[in-house]
Amino acid sequence: MLRTPTDETRLRILAWLKEPGPAAHGVTADAVAERFSMPRPVAATHLRLLQATGMLSTSRSAGRVHYHRDEMRIAEVARMFAKGW
């Protein structure tokens, strides 16, 4: 889910969300689309998949959904992979 042989977009999104600006405020699907030069529906799909796995949480501001990293869930998944899952 996080990495496929041909596309590491979701990993790049997670890495970007760790940077100070996006980490503090979260990002919208529009911001992801612009940052990674992809159509908004594609960005929204990536974000929904990351949210479905618990890697991202959401908040609403001015009627827009903002996505944030869920550091606890990301650490949990990293531990599972480290154990050979």
C-alpha positions as CSV (number, residue, x, y, z in Angstrom):
1,M,0.0,0.0,0.0
2,L,2.7,2.5,0.9
3,R,5.2,1.6,-1.8
4,T,4.6,-0.1,-5.2
5,P,7.3,-0.9,-7.6
6,T,6.4,1.9,-10.0
7,D,5.2,4.7,-7.6
8,E,6.4,6.0,-4.3
9,T,4.0,8.9,-4.2
10,R,2.4,8.0,-0.8
11,L,5.9,7.8,0.8
12,R,6.7,11.2,-0.7
13,I,3.5,12.7,0.6
14,L,4.3,11.3,4.1
15,A,7.8,12.7,4.0
16,W,6.5,16.2,2.9
17,L,4.0,16.2,5.7
18,K,6.9,15.9,8.1
19,E,8.3,19.2,7.0
20,P,7.6,22.2,9.4
21,G,5.0,24.1,7.3
22,P,2.8,21.1,6.3
23,A,3.4,19.4,9.7
24,A,2.0,22.4,11.5
25,H,-1.0,23.1,9.4
26,G,-1.7,20.0,7.4
27,V,-2.4,20.0,3.7
28,T,-5.4,19.8,1.4
29,A,-5.8,17.6,-1.6
30,D,-5.3,20.7,-3.7
31,A,-1.9,21.4,-2.1
32,V,-0.8,17.8,-2.7
33,A,-1.9,18.0,-6.3
34,E,0.1,21.2,-6.8
35,R,3.2,20.0,-5.0
36,F,3.4,16.6,-6.8
37,S,2.0,17.8,-10.2
38,M,-0.9,15.5,-10.3
39,P,-4.7,15.9,-10.8
40,R,-6.6,16.7,-7.7
41,P,-8.7,13.5,-7.8
42,V,-5.4,11.4,-7.9
43,A,-4.1,13.4,-4.9
44,A,-7.4,12.9,-3.0
45,T,-7.2,9.1,-3.7
46,H,-3.6,8.9,-2.3
47,L,-4.7,10.9,0.8
48,R,-7.8,8.8,1.4
49,L,-5.7,5.6,1.2
50,L,-3.2,7.0,3.7
51,Q,-6.1,8.0,6.0
52,A,-7.7,4.6,5.6
53,T,-4.5,2.9,6.9
54,G,-4.4,5.3,9.8
55,M,-1.2,7.1,8.6
56,L,-3.1,10.4,8.3
57,S,-5.7,12.1,10.4
58,T,-7.9,14.9,9.3
59,S,-9.2,18.3,10.6
60,R,-11.5,20.8,9.0
61,S,-10.8,24.5,8.6
62,A,-12.9,26.9,6.6
63,G,-14.8,24.0,5.1
64,R,-11.7,22.2,3.8
65,V,-10.2,18.9,4.9
66,H,-6.6,19.2,6.1
67,Y,-4.5,16.0,6.4
68,H,-1.9,15.5,9.1
69,R,0.6,12.7,9.8
70,D,-0.5,10.3,12.7
71,E,3.0,9.8,14.2
72,M,1.8,7.1,16.6
73,R,0.4,5.0,13.8
74,I,3.4,5.5,11.6
75,A,5.7,4.4,14.4
76,E,3.5,1.4,15.0
77,V,3.7,0.4,11.3
78,A,7.5,1.0,11.3
79,R,7.8,-1.4,14.2
80,M,5.8,-4.1,12.5
81,F,8.0,-3.8,9.4
82,A,11.2,-3.9,11.6
83,K,9.9,-7.2,13.1
84,G,9.7,-8.7,9.6
85,W,5.9,-8.3,9.1
